[in-house]
Amino acid sequence: MKYISTAILIAAFFLLRPYQMQKLGLMYKGDDHSYFAHATAIAYGQFPSYEKEYYLHGEGRPLHSIGSGIMAAPFVFVFSMIDRIEGSSIVEQRTADNIRHSWSLFGFVVASCTYFWLGCWLLYLSGVRIFPARYVVAAVILLVIVQGIPLYVFRRPVFAHIYEFFLQSAMVFLLYKPYENRSPGLRYWAAVGFTLALMPLVRYNNAAAMLAWWIILLVRHRVLRNWRQNRAILTALGAFAVLVGIFFIVPVVMHVDSGYLTKFRYFLRPWWLPEYPQRVLNVLFGISWGLIWSAPFILAGTWAAFTVRSPQRKYLWAAMAAMLVNFHIIVTYAAQGGYYGYRYFIFSMIPLLVVPLAGGLEALDQRFRWRFRAAVILTALFPLFSMLCFEGNDTTLTQHIVKISRGYGYSNHTYQWEVWKLLFTQPVEWGIAVFKGGLLYWIYASAHQAGAERFLPAVVLQKYPDFRVDILLKVLIIYTLPFLLLYISNKVTGKTDRRAGRAA
């Protein structure tokens, strides 16, 4: 995991833009406020009331799903202690102004960073049970870290997708957890119950995945044949029912609001619509967000899942079949979702492909060696540059309101082309777009420390009008968090990396 943790640090250095944290607290307008309102309602002891929360969508309660708020609430609560000590107004009432620089909001950021690392860790542990560690590390880096997911960690952390990624990774870990001749016990099934209850609470469209996972695990462990597991299964179902009841049914009954159902109206469009084949081709090959450019290792991992022999392969196929629901959503939605990449699909699909891709990398590497490695590196440049350049300027590398088949929405029809066009025609501008994160901040911080801010370009001082110690502290926390988590995991697991192989 040390190489994966290092890759996460590098992603944070390039993608995290401290001036955005200083200005808006890494929160975008709209959906993000709903997710944060759920977390603060729980952390400040107001749930199920939302009278003291700030959000823009929904009547009586925020429109968007509560799951990420549940999972982030413990972190928000811990960091809210600083707000309470400082006497911040956010303790009494959440507003657009007092959220921005609050430690409570930073608690949500830390939660997303933590769950992201934990998801990678669980996928790593799953893979090293079957394949050599170096190929598992490569699979995690290629599938998870260079294909846009870190943007949702370090640029838009107050969202639901990182939590979706973690839950799917946890289910992969539970699928590959070995039990030899014994049956899993109460702890295993309790973990299953809580994880699968949170899955649709985090993203409603993952209800199909939740049902698929229940069937997969019940069949895999032959629960219907072994009635001694009844107590364990009842525990799992009880955990599931309690979470769904408290955090979904109760709020819906108290605040009747069916507005979120409108998100599924595109899913119900008839599959035989004339544009459907064209949309599939656009999702796969389009120069906007086509998977072959923005997430090519999803295609490679899917190929590996059906060609590389590995334990639990048929169960993994069943979990992948449930992803057809999410794929159908990105086809019928006629846009990528108003931010980076096909976010309705990649976060739930990628965890399923790490183990198969590790096996595929091993097989092809042993056969082709350096030629295969060169091809992998070249392929990785496309999603990597696509991710690094996102929001690199206000024109070609960001999104604008554009015409799509269902009306208008935020997108960029030629984004992948613009990345490479800028690289070859204006390499200096391309470099500026890429190095707006950690490098720019440390140049500014060093100049401030040396009293040489007057020598910096005006654009730097516009982004950092004043030096804030709290921003420096928050940046350092984010940078060091992967290695803190690595240290804790090694202590808890007895240095799993050594047992799994030093290549980790």
C-alpha positions as CSV (number, residue, x, y, z in Angstrom):
1,M,0.0,0.0,0.0
2,K,2.9,2.4,0.3
3,Y,3.1,2.9,-3.5
4,I,-0.7,3.4,-3.6
5,S,-0.5,5.9,-0.8
6,T,2.3,7.7,-2.6
7,A,0.2,7.9,-5.7
8,I,-2.7,9.3,-3.7
9,L,-0.3,12.0,-2.3
10,I,0.9,12.9,-5.8
11,A,-2.8,13.2,-6.9
12,A,-3.5,15.5,-4.0
13,F,-0.5,17.7,-4.8
14,F,-1.7,18.2,-8.4
15,L,-5.5,18.2,-8.0
16,L,-6.1,20.0,-4.6
17,R,-6.2,23.7,-5.2
18,P,-5.9,25.5,-1.8
19,Y,-7.2,28.8,-3.3
20,Q,-10.5,27.0,-3.9
21,M,-10.5,25.8,-0.3
22,Q,-9.7,29.3,0.8
23,K,-12.5,30.8,-1.3
24,L,-15.3,28.2,-1.1
25,G,-14.1,25.5,1.2
26,L,-14.1,22.9,-1.7
27,M,-17.8,23.1,-2.0
28,Y,-19.7,23.6,-5.2
29,K,-23.2,25.2,-5.3
30,G,-26.3,23.0,-5.4
31,D,-26.0,19.3,-4.6
32,D,-23.0,19.7,-2.3
33,H,-25.1,21.7,0.2
34,S,-27.7,18.9,0.5
35,Y,-25.0,16.3,1.3
36,F,-23.4,18.6,3.9
37,A,-26.8,19.4,5.4
38,H,-27.4,15.7,6.1
39,A,-24.1,15.4,7.8
40,T,-24.5,18.5,10.0
41,A,-28.0,17.6,10.9
42,I,-26.7,14.4,12.4
43,A,-23.4,15.8,13.8
44,Y,-25.1,18.7,15.5
45,G,-27.9,16.5,16.9
46,Q,-30.8,18.0,14.9
47,F,-31.8,15.0,12.7
48,P,-34.5,14.4,11.5
49,S,-35.1,18.1,11.7
50,Y,-33.4,20.3,9.1
51,E,-34.5,23.7,10.4
52,K,-31.0,24.8,11.1
53,E,-29.4,23.5,7.9
54,Y,-28.5,25.3,4.7
55,Y,-29.4,23.7,1.4
56,L,-30.8,24.8,-1.9
57,H,-32.8,21.8,-3.2
58,G,-35.8,20.2,-1.4
59,E,-38.7,21.1,0.8
60,G,-38.6,20.1,4.4
61,R,-35.4,18.1,3.9
62,P,-32.6,18.2,1.3
63,L,-33.5,16.6,-2.0
64,H,-30.3,14.5,-2.3
65,S,-29.5,11.1,-0.7
66,I,-28.5,10.9,2.9
67,G,-26.0,8.1,2.9
68,S,-22.8,10.1,2.4
69,G,-24.0,12.4,5.2
70,I,-24.4,9.4,7.5
71,M,-20.9,8.2,6.7
72,A,-19.2,11.6,7.0
73,A,-21.1,12.7,10.1
74,P,-18.6,11.2,12.6
75,F,-15.8,13.2,11.0
76,V,-17.9,16.3,10.8
77,F,-18.7,15.9,14.5
78,V,-15.0,15.6,15.5
79,F,-13.9,18.6,13.6
80,S,-17.0,20.6,14.7
81,M,-15.4,20.6,18.1
82,I,-13.0,23.2,16.8
83,D,-15.9,25.3,15.7
84,R,-17.5,24.9,19.1
85,I,-14.3,25.9,20.9
86,E,-13.9,29.0,18.6
87,G,-17.6,29.9,19.2
88,S,-18.4,29.9,15.5
89,S,-21.9,30.8,14.5
90,I,-22.2,27.5,12.5
91,V,-22.8,25.8,15.8
92,E,-26.2,27.5,16.1
93,Q,-27.2,27.8,12.5
94,R,-25.7,26.8,9.2
95,T,-25.5,29.5,6.5
96,A,-23.8,30.0,3.2
97,D,-21.2,32.3,4.8
98,N,-20.3,30.4,8.0
99,I,-20.0,27.0,6.3
100,R,-17.2,28.1,3.9
101,H,-14.3,28.3,6.3
102,S,-15.6,26.1,9.0
103,W,-13.8,23.1,10.4
104,S,-17.1,21.2,10.2
105,L,-16.9,21.4,6.5
106,F,-13.3,20.3,6.5
107,G,-14.5,17.3,8.5
108,F,-16.5,16.2,5.4
109,V,-13.3,16.7,3.3
110,V,-11.3,14.5,5.6
111,A,-14.0,11.9,5.6
112,S,-13.9,11.7,1.8
113,C,-10.1,11.5,1.8
114,T,-10.3,8.7,4.4
115,Y,-13.0,6.6,2.6
116,F,-11.1,7.0,-0.6
117,W,-7.9,5.6,0.9
118,L,-9.9,2.8,2.7
119,G,-11.5,1.8,-0.6
120,C,-8.1,1.5,-2.3
121,W,-6.9,-0.5,0.7
122,L,-9.8,-2.9,0.6
123,L,-9.3,-3.5,-3.1
124,Y,-5.6,-4.0,-2.5
125,L,-6.3,-6.6,0.2
126,S,-8.8,-8.3,-2.0
127,G,-6.3,-8.6,-4.9
128,V,-3.3,-9.8,-3.0
129,R,-5.2,-12.8,-1.9
130,I,-5.0,-14.0,-5.5
131,F,-2.4,-12.2,-7.6
132,P,1.1,-10.8,-6.9
133,A,1.1,-7.5,-5.1
134,R,2.8,-5.5,-7.8
135,Y,0.1,-6.2,-10.3
136,V,-2.6,-5.4,-7.7
137,V,-0.9,-2.1,-7.0
138,A,-0.8,-1.3,-10.7
139,A,-4.4,-2.3,-11.1
140,V,-5.5,0.1,-8.3
141,I,-3.4,3.0,-9.7
142,L,-4.6,2.5,-13.2
143,L,-8.3,2.0,-12.5
144,V,-8.7,4.3,-9.5
145,I,-6.1,6.9,-9.3
146,V,-5.5,8.0,-13.0
147,Q,-9.1,7.8,-14.2
148,G,-10.7,10.8,-12.6
149,I,-11.9,9.5,-9.2
150,P,-9.3,11.7,-7.3
151,L,-11.0,14.8,-8.6
152,Y,-14.0,13.9,-6.4
153,V,-11.6,13.5,-3.5
154,F,-9.5,16.7,-3.8
155,R,-11.7,19.0,-5.8
156,R,-15.3,18.1,-5.0
157,P,-15.2,16.0,-1.8
158,V,-18.6,17.1,-0.5
159,F,-20.5,14.7,-2.8
160,A,-21.7,11.1,-2.7
161,H,-19.5,9.2,-5.2
162,I,-16.4,8.5,-3.0
163,Y,-18.8,6.9,-0.5
164,E,-20.3,4.8,-3.3
165,F,-16.8,3.8,-4.4
166,F,-15.9,2.7,-0.8
167,L,-19.1,0.7,-0.3
168,Q,-18.6,-1.2,-3.6
169,S,-14.9,-1.8,-2.6
170,A,-16.1,-3.2,0.8
171,M,-18.4,-5.6,-1.0
172,V,-15.6,-6.8,-3.2
173,F,-13.5,-7.3,-0.1
174,L,-16.3,-9.3,1.6
175,L,-16.7,-11.4,-1.6
176,Y,-13.1,-12.4,-1.7
177,K,-12.7,-12.9,2.1
178,P,-11.7,-16.5,2.5
179,Y,-13.5,-18.8,4.9
180,E,-12.2,-22.2,3.8
181,N,-14.4,-24.9,5.5
182,R,-16.2,-22.7,7.9
183,S,-19.1,-20.3,7.5
184,P,-18.9,-16.6,8.1
185,G,-20.2,-15.4,11.5
186,L,-22.1,-12.6,13.0
187,R,-19.4,-9.9,12.4
188,Y,-19.3,-10.8,8.7
189,W,-23.1,-10.6,8.2
190,A,-23.4,-7.5,10.3
191,A,-20.9,-5.8,8.0
192,V,-22.8,-7.0,5.0
193,G,-26.1,-5.7,6.4
194,F,-24.7,-2.2,7.2
195,T,-22.8,-1.9,3.9
196,L,-25.7,-3.0,1.8
197,A,-28.1,-0.7,3.7
198,L,-25.8,2.3,3.1
199,M,-25.4,1.4,-0.6
200,P,-28.9,2.7,-1.8
201,L,-28.8,5.4,0.8
202,V,-25.7,6.8,-0.7
203,R,-26.9,6.6,-4.3
204,Y,-30.5,5.5,-5.1
205,N,-29.5,4.0,-8.4
206,N,-27.4,1.4,-6.6
207,A,-30.5,-0.4,-5.3
208,A,-30.1,-2.9,-8.1
209,A,-26.5,-3.5,-7.0
210,M,-27.6,-3.9,-3.4
211,L,-30.1,-6.6,-4.4
212,A,-27.5,-8.4,-6.5
213,W,-25.0,-8.5,-3.7
214,W,-27.6,-10.0,-1.3
215,I,-28.2,-12.8,-3.8
216,I,-24.5,-13.3,-4.5
217,L,-23.5,-13.7,-0.9
218,L,-26.5,-15.8,0.1
219,V,-25.7,-18.2,-2.8
220,R,-22.0,-18.2,-2.3
221,H,-22.2,-19.1,1.4
222,R,-25.1,-21.6,0.8
223,V,-27.2,-19.9,3.5
224,L,-30.4,-21.6,2.4
225,R,-28.7,-25.0,3.0
226,N,-27.1,-24.2,6.3
227,W,-29.8,-23.1,8.8
228,R,-27.2,-22.6,11.5
229,Q,-26.5,-19.3,9.9
230,N,-30.0,-18.0,10.5
231,R,-29.0,-15.9,13.5
232,A,-26.2,-14.3,11.5
233,I,-28.5,-13.6,8.6
234,L,-31.1,-12.1,10.9
235,T,-28.5,-9.9,12.3
236,A,-27.5,-8.7,8.8
237,L,-31.2,-8.1,7.9
238,G,-31.8,-6.3,11.2
239,A,-28.9,-3.9,10.6
240,F,-30.1,-3.4,7.1
241,A,-33.7,-2.6,8.3
242,V,-32.6,-0.3,11.1
243,L,-30.5,1.9,8.8
244,V,-33.0,2.1,6.0
245,G,-35.8,2.7,8.5
246,I,-34.1,5.5,10.5
247,F,-32.4,7.3,7.6
248,F,-34.9,6.8,4.7
249,I,-38.4,5.8,5.7
250,V,-38.7,8.1,8.8
251,P,-37.5,11.3,7.0
252,V,-39.7,10.5,4.0
253,V,-42.8,10.1,6.2
254,M,-42.0,13.3,8.2
255,H,-41.1,15.4,5.1
256,V,-43.2,14.2,2.1
257,D,-41.0,15.0,-0.8
258,S,-40.9,12.8,-3.9
259,G,-38.9,15.3,-6.0
260,Y,-35.9,13.0,-6.1
261,L,-37.9,10.5,-8.1
262,T,-37.6,12.8,-11.1
263,K,-33.9,11.7,-11.3
264,F,-35.2,8.4,-12.7
265,R,-37.3,9.8,-15.5
266,Y,-34.5,9.3,-18.0
267,F,-33.9,5.8,-16.9
268,L,-37.5,4.9,-17.8
269,R,-37.1,6.1,-21.4
270,P,-37.8,3.1,-23.8
271,W,-34.6,1.3,-24.8
272,W,-35.6,1.2,-28.4
273,L,-35.3,5.0,-28.8
274,P,-33.6,5.7,-32.1
275,E,-30.7,7.6,-30.4
276,Y,-29.8,4.8,-28.0
277,P,-27.2,3.1,-30.2
278,Q,-25.7,6.4,-31.0
279,R,-25.6,7.3,-27.3
280,V,-23.8,4.0,-26.5
281,L,-21.1,4.8,-29.1
282,N,-20.8,8.3,-27.7
283,V,-20.3,6.9,-24.2
284,L,-17.6,4.5,-25.4
285,F,-15.8,6.6,-28.0
286,G,-17.0,10.3,-27.8
287,I,-14.3,13.0,-27.6
288,S,-16.3,14.6,-24.8
289,W,-16.1,12.0,-22.0
290,G,-15.8,8.7,-23.9
291,L,-14.6,5.8,-21.7
292,I,-11.9,4.9,-24.2
293,W,-10.3,8.3,-23.4
294,S,-11.4,9.2,-19.8
295,A,-11.5,5.6,-18.4
296,P,-9.9,3.1,-20.8
297,F,-9.0,0.7,-18.0
298,I,-12.6,0.1,-17.4
299,L,-12.8,-1.5,-20.8
300,A,-9.6,-3.4,-20.2
301,G,-10.8,-4.6,-16.8
302,T,-14.1,-5.7,-18.3
303,W,-12.2,-7.8,-20.9
304,A,-10.0,-9.3,-18.1
305,A,-13.1,-10.2,-16.0
306,F,-14.3,-12.5,-18.8
307,T,-11.0,-13.9,-19.8
308,V,-8.8,-14.3,-16.7
309,R,-9.6,-17.2,-14.4
310,S,-9.8,-16.3,-10.8
311,P,-11.8,-17.4,-7.7
312,Q,-15.4,-16.0,-7.4
313,R,-15.4,-15.0,-11.1
314,K,-19.0,-16.0,-11.7
315,Y,-20.2,-14.0,-8.6
316,L,-18.3,-11.0,-9.9
317,W,-20.1,-11.4,-13.2
318,A,-23.4,-11.2,-11.4
319,A,-22.3,-8.0,-9.6
320,M,-21.2,-6.6,-13.0
321,A,-24.6,-7.4,-14.5
322,A,-26.2,-5.1,-11.9
323,M,-24.0,-2.3,-13.3
324,L,-26.0,-2.4,-16.6
325,V,-28.5,-0.3,-14.7
326,N,-25.9,2.4,-14.1
327,F,-24.6,2.1,-17.7
328,H,-28.2,2.5,-19.0
329,I,-28.5,5.6,-16.9
330,I,-25.5,7.3,-18.5
331,V,-26.8,6.3,-21.9
332,T,-30.3,7.6,-21.5
333,Y,-29.2,10.7,-19.4
334,A,-27.6,12.1,-22.6
335,A,-24.9,13.9,-20.6
336,Q,-22.1,12.8,-18.3
337,G,-23.7,14.3,-15.2
338,G,-22.6,17.9,-15.0
339,Y,-19.0,17.3,-13.7
340,Y,-16.1,15.1,-14.6
341,G,-16.6,11.9,-16.5
342,Y,-19.5,9.4,-16.4
343,R,-19.8,9.7,-12.7
344,Y,-23.1,7.7,-12.5
345,F,-21.2,4.6,-13.7
346,I,-17.4,4.6,-13.0
347,F,-17.5,4.7,-9.2
348,S,-19.6,1.6,-8.9
349,M,-18.0,-0.3,-11.8
350,I,-14.3,0.3,-11.1
351,P,-14.1,-1.6,-7.8
352,L,-15.4,-4.7,-9.5
353,L,-12.6,-4.7,-12.0
354,V,-9.4,-4.3,-9.9
355,V,-8.9,-8.0,-9.2
356,P,-9.6,-9.1,-12.8
357,L,-7.3,-6.4,-14.2
358,A,-4.5,-7.4,-11.8
359,G,-4.8,-10.9,-13.3
360,G,-4.8,-9.6,-16.8
361,L,-1.8,-7.4,-16.2
362,E,0.1,-10.4,-14.9
363,A,-0.7,-12.6,-17.9
364,L,0.1,-10.0,-20.5
365,D,3.2,-8.7,-18.7
366,Q,4.7,-12.3,-18.5
367,R,4.1,-12.7,-22.2
368,F,5.0,-9.3,-23.7
369,R,7.2,-7.6,-21.0
370,W,8.5,-4.2,-22.0
371,R,6.2,-3.8,-25.0
372,F,3.1,-4.3,-22.8
373,R,4.4,-2.0,-20.1
374,A,5.0,0.8,-22.7
375,A,1.5,0.3,-24.1
376,V,0.0,0.6,-20.5
377,I,1.9,3.8,-19.8
378,L,0.9,5.3,-23.1
379,T,-2.7,4.4,-22.5
380,A,-2.6,5.8,-19.0
381,L,-1.6,9.2,-20.3
382,F,-5.0,9.8,-21.8
383,P,-7.1,9.6,-18.6
384,L,-4.2,11.1,-16.6
385,F,-3.9,14.2,-18.7
386,S,-7.7,14.5,-19.0
387,M,-8.0,14.5,-15.2
388,L,-5.0,16.9,-14.5
389,C,-6.3,19.5,-17.1
390,F,-9.9,19.5,-15.9
391,E,-10.9,23.1,-14.9
392,G,-7.4,24.2,-16.0
393,N,-8.8,27.4,-17.6
394,D,-12.1,29.2,-18.0
395,T,-12.6,28.3,-21.7
396,T,-11.6,25.0,-23.3
397,L,-10.7,22.9,-20.3
398,T,-13.9,23.4,-18.2
399,Q,-17.6,23.0,-18.7
400,H,-20.2,25.4,-19.9
401,I,-24.0,25.2,-20.5
402,V,-24.4,23.4,-23.8
403,K,-27.1,21.8,-25.8
404,I,-27.8,18.1,-25.1
405,S,-30.5,15.9,-26.3
406,R,-32.7,16.4,-23.2
407,G,-32.2,20.2,-23.3
408,Y,-29.3,22.1,-21.7
409,G,-26.7,21.1,-19.2
410,Y,-23.1,21.5,-18.1
411,S,-20.6,19.7,-20.4
412,N,-17.9,20.1,-22.9
413,H,-18.5,18.3,-26.2
414,T,-14.8,18.4,-27.3
415,Y,-13.0,18.2,-23.9
416,Q,-10.6,15.3,-24.7
417,W,-9.5,16.9,-28.0
418,E,-9.0,20.3,-26.2
419,V,-6.6,18.7,-23.7
420,W,-4.2,17.4,-26.4
421,K,-4.7,20.4,-28.7
422,L,-3.6,22.8,-25.9
423,L,-0.6,20.5,-25.1
424,F,0.8,20.7,-28.6
425,T,-0.2,24.2,-29.5
426,Q,0.3,26.1,-26.2
427,P,2.4,23.9,-23.9
428,V,3.1,26.8,-21.5
429,E,-0.7,27.3,-21.0
430,W,-1.1,23.5,-20.7
431,G,1.6,23.5,-17.9
432,I,-0.1,26.4,-16.1
433,A,-3.4,24.5,-16.2
434,V,-1.8,21.4,-14.7
435,F,0.3,23.1,-12.0
436,K,-2.4,25.3,-10.4
437,G,-2.5,23.1,-7.4
438,G,0.2,22.3,-4.9
439,L,3.1,23.8,-6.8
440,L,1.5,27.2,-7.1
441,Y,0.5,27.1,-3.4
442,W,4.0,26.3,-2.2
443,I,5.5,29.0,-4.4
444,Y,3.1,31.4,-2.8
445,A,3.6,30.1,0.7
446,S,7.4,30.3,0.3
447,A,7.2,33.8,-1.0
448,H,5.0,34.8,1.9
449,Q,7.4,33.3,4.4
450,A,10.3,35.1,2.8
451,G,8.4,38.4,2.5
452,A,8.8,38.3,-1.3
453,E,5.1,38.3,-2.3
454,R,5.5,41.5,-4.2
455,F,7.6,39.6,-6.8
456,L,4.8,37.2,-7.6
457,P,2.5,37.7,-10.6
458,A,-0.7,39.5,-10.0
459,V,-2.8,36.4,-10.9
460,V,-1.2,34.5,-7.9
461,L,-2.1,37.3,-5.5
462,Q,-5.7,37.4,-6.9
463,K,-6.1,33.7,-6.0
464,Y,-4.4,34.2,-2.6
465,P,-5.3,37.7,-1.4
466,D,-4.2,36.9,2.1
467,F,-2.3,34.1,3.9
468,R,-4.4,31.9,6.1
469,V,-2.8,29.6,8.6
470,D,-5.9,27.4,8.8
471,I,-5.6,26.7,5.0
472,L,-2.0,25.7,5.4
473,L,-2.9,23.4,8.3
474,K,-5.7,21.8,6.3
475,V,-3.5,21.2,3.2
476,L,-0.9,19.5,5.4
477,I,-3.5,17.3,6.9
478,I,-4.7,16.2,3.5
479,Y,-1.2,15.6,2.3
480,T,-0.2,13.5,5.3
481,L,-3.4,11.6,5.8
482,P,-2.6,8.7,3.4
483,F,0.5,7.8,5.3
484,L,-1.2,8.3,8.7
485,L,-3.8,5.8,7.5
486,L,-1.1,3.5,6.2
487,Y,0.7,3.6,9.6
488,I,-2.6,2.8,11.4
489,S,-3.5,0.0,9.1
490,N,-0.1,-1.6,9.5
491,K,-0.5,-1.5,13.3
492,V,-4.0,-2.9,13.2
493,T,-3.3,-5.7,10.7
494,G,0.2,-6.6,11.8
495,K,1.9,-5.2,8.7
496,T,-0.2,-6.9,6.0
497,D,2.1,-5.6,3.4
498,R,5.0,-7.8,4.5
499,R,2.9,-10.9,4.4
500,A,1.4,-10.0,1.1
501,G,4.7,-9.1,-0.5
502,R,7.1,-6.2,-0.3
503,A,6.1,-5.0,-3.7
504,A,3.1,-3.3,-2.1
